[in-house]
Amino acid sequence: MKLLRIIHASRYLFLAHIILSAIHATGQTREKGPWWPSPLWGAADQSGASNWITPEKILQAVSLVKTGKYCELGHVYEAGMPLPDKRNFKLIIPSFPTYSPTGKDSLVFNDEYVTSEIGQVGTQFDGPGHPGRHIRMADGRLDNIFYNGFTEDEMRNPYGLLKLGVENVKPIITRGILIDLATYKDVNTMPENYAITVTDIRNALEREGIKESDIEPGDALLFNLGWWRLWPDKKTIDGKAAYASPEAIDWIISKKPSIVGSDAHLDSAPDFSLHRRLIIENGIFNVEFLNFESISQGISSYKFLFILTPLRLKGATGSPCRPLAIF
C-alpha cells in the first residue's frame, strides 16, 4: 500500500509539473514574464550586470594592483584561429602602402580591411542581444525574447540591433577571481563533457585560499579549464569541453558576478543552459575562449584587477576584446 501511495503521489506531482510548465510557457506578456522586468535594474535596463561596476567597485579592484605587471587573457585575432560553424575572419591590407606619398615629407599610410562576424570569433564577449529564447506568449503567438523581456520586434534591424546592442554594456573594470579547476584536478585540460560541480568550485577556491564569502557582487569569475593549451586546434571550438552543471550555474547566479569567463564555452549544447540562465535571465555576461597561458606562468595572486571593455559597436550582438589581469 505504501508503494501504491508513492506511485499515486508521483503521478500527481508529474501532472502538477505539466500544468505549471504550461502556465509558465503561455502566461508571459511583454510587461511581465519569468525573467523580466529585471528585479535589480528595472524594465528599461539594457546594461545587465555591468551595472555592478560602480566607482566604488573600480576603486576596490584598483587597490589590488601592487606590481603593475599584467597578463594578456585573450588570443590574437588572426585568420588561422579556430572558427565555429561557418564563421569567418579575414584581414587584408588593400595595397601597400594604402595611400600614396603625401605632403612635404612624403608620408605614406596603411589601412586594413576586415570581414568577420567580428563579435563572435576568437576571444569573444557575448552581449545582451546575443542569446534569446523562442517562447509562447499569453496571446498564443510565438516570439523571440531576450534579456529583460525585449522582443524580436523591438530589436530586429538589418543594420544592427535596435535594443540590447553591445554599446549598452558598461566597461568592466572590476576584481577578477581565477578559479583554477584544471590545477585543482591536477590535469592539463579538464576532460570532455565533464560537468563542473559546486564542490569542484569550492575545492578550487579553498586550494587558492579564497573563501566563498569573499566573492562579492560585480566580481569577474574566470574558470581555467586548461583548454587554452589546445588553441589553435579546432577542438577548442568544436570539442565538448567541461561545462557548468545546473547546480554550478545556480551557484554562479547566487554570487551576482558582472561576468564569467573561461577558455572554452563553459556551456553545453544543445541546451546552452549557461547562456540562458546567465545572460538571458540575469544579464550576467560571458566571455569565451580566454587564454590563461601568461597568467599560469608563476601566478602571484588569484585576485587581480580585471579589465574588459567591449567595443562600442552600435547594435552589435557581441564584441572582440582584450581582457587583462593586472597585479
Sequence and secondary structure as in RCSB ss.txt:
>XXXX:A:sequence
MKLLRIIHASRYLFLAHIILSAIHATGQTREKGPWWPSPLWGAADQSGASNWITPEKILQAVSLVKTGKYCELGH
VYEAGMPLPDKRNFKLIIPSFPTYSPTGKDSLVFNDEYVTSEIGQVGTQFDGPGHPGRHIRMADGRLDNIFYNGF
TEDEMRNPYGLLKLGVENVKPIITRGILIDLATYKDVNTMPENYAITVTDIRNALEREGIKESDIEPGDALLFNL
GWWRLWPDKKTIDGKAAYASPEAIDWIISKKPSIVGSDAHLDSAPDFSLHRRLIIENGIFNVEFLNFESISQGIS
SYKFLFILTPLRLKGATGSPCRPLAIF
>XXXX:A:secstr
 HHHHHHHHHHHHHHHHHHHHHHHHH   SS  SS SBTTTBTT  SGGGGG  HHHHHHHHTT SS  EEE S 
   TTS  STT  EEEE SSSSSEEEETTTTEEE   EEEE GGGSSSEEE TTS  EEEE TTS EEEE GGG 
BHHHH  TTS SSS GGGS  EEEEEEEEEHHHHTT SS  TT EE HHHHHHHHHHTT  GGG  TT EEEEE 
SGGGGTTSTHHHHS   EE HHHHHHHHHT  SEEEESS BS TTT HHIIIIIIHH  EEEES   HHHHSS  
 SEEEEEE     TT SEEE   EEE 
